[in-house]
Structures are given as C-alpha cells and as structure tokens.
Amino acid sequence: MAYFEIESYAVHWDTQENTGTIQLNMINGEVHAIKQLTASTVHMLMDLLRNEKPLYFDTDRQSVHSHFEPIGENE
C-alpha cells in the first residue's frame, strides 16, 4: 500500500460522456488520475480537497484519505 500526500488537484468534466476525472498531484512529484467519476463523486471529492488538509492518496486502492482530527476544531 503506497500513500502519498496530495499537493494540488485539477478537475475535468467530459460533457459528452457525462463523467469526471480528478488529477491529483503528489508532494513527491507523482501524478495520478481518478477517472470515470459521477457528478456526485466529483463534488464529494472536491469538497474534501478544498476543505481538508493534509490528504493522502492510496495508489493501490485508488482512494483519498485524511488522518484523524480532533472533534470540534471549529473549521
């Protein structure tokens, strides 16, 4: 299992296919893309990417993760 910290991201929406792709740029310089996403999944991931830090990408499972945070930190 390889986890990499996400540094930045870009979003692409294909209007003909009605699917999205999110490109994740890792802090180590690697780039990964999550493809064929529904609109609701794109919105959910964008919310995480905009509002949580740090976030990590698991290259094996193609999943985005945060770490444990204290309850009630008033974000």
C-alpha positions as CSV (number, residue, x, y, z in Angstrom):
1,M,0.0,0.0,0.0
2,A,1.5,3.3,-1.1
3,Y,0.2,6.6,0.4
4,F,1.3,9.9,-1.0
5,E,0.4,13.4,0.3
6,I,-1.7,15.3,-2.2
7,E,-0.3,18.8,-3.0
8,S,-2.8,20.0,-5.6
9,Y,-5.5,18.9,-7.9
10,A,-7.3,19.6,-11.2
11,V,-10.9,18.6,-12.3
12,H,-12.1,17.7,-15.7
13,W,-15.7,17.1,-16.7
14,D,-16.4,15.4,-20.0
15,T,-19.8,16.8,-21.2
16,Q,-20.2,14.2,-23.9
17,E,-19.6,11.2,-21.6
18,N,-21.0,12.9,-18.5
19,T,-18.1,11.7,-16.4
20,G,-15.4,13.4,-14.5
21,T,-11.7,13.0,-13.9
22,I,-9.7,14.4,-10.9
23,Q,-6.0,14.7,-11.4
24,L,-4.0,14.5,-8.1
25,N,-0.5,16.0,-7.9
26,M,1.5,14.4,-5.1
27,I,4.0,16.2,-3.0
28,N,6.7,13.9,-4.3
29,G,6.0,14.9,-7.9
30,E,3.9,11.9,-9.0
31,V,0.6,12.5,-10.8
32,H,-2.4,10.2,-10.5
33,A,-5.9,10.4,-12.1
34,I,-9.2,9.1,-10.8
35,K,-11.4,8.6,-13.8
36,Q,-14.9,7.8,-14.8
37,L,-16.4,9.6,-11.8
38,T,-20.1,10.5,-11.4
39,A,-21.1,14.1,-10.7
40,S,-21.9,13.4,-7.1
41,T,-18.5,11.7,-6.6
42,V,-16.7,14.7,-8.2
43,H,-18.5,17.1,-5.9
44,M,-17.7,15.0,-2.8
45,L,-14.0,14.7,-3.6
46,M,-13.8,18.4,-4.5
47,D,-15.3,19.2,-1.1
48,L,-12.6,17.1,0.6
49,L,-9.8,18.5,-1.5
50,R,-10.9,22.1,-0.8
51,N,-11.5,21.8,2.9
52,E,-9.3,19.1,4.4
53,K,-5.5,19.1,4.8
54,P,-3.5,17.1,4.7
55,L,-5.0,14.5,2.4
56,Y,-3.3,11.3,1.1
57,F,-3.9,9.1,-1.9
58,D,-3.6,5.3,-1.8
59,T,-2.3,4.3,-5.2
60,D,-3.2,0.6,-4.7
61,R,-6.9,1.2,-3.7
62,Q,-7.3,4.5,-5.7
63,S,-8.7,6.2,-2.6
64,V,-8.3,9.5,-0.8
65,H,-7.7,9.6,3.0
66,S,-7.4,12.2,5.7
67,H,-5.9,11.5,9.1
68,F,-7.7,11.6,12.5
69,E,-8.6,15.1,13.6
70,P,-9.9,16.3,17.0
71,I,-13.6,16.7,17.4
72,G,-14.9,20.2,17.3
73,E,-11.9,22.1,15.9
74,N,-14.4,24.7,14.5
75,E,-13.4,24.6,10.9
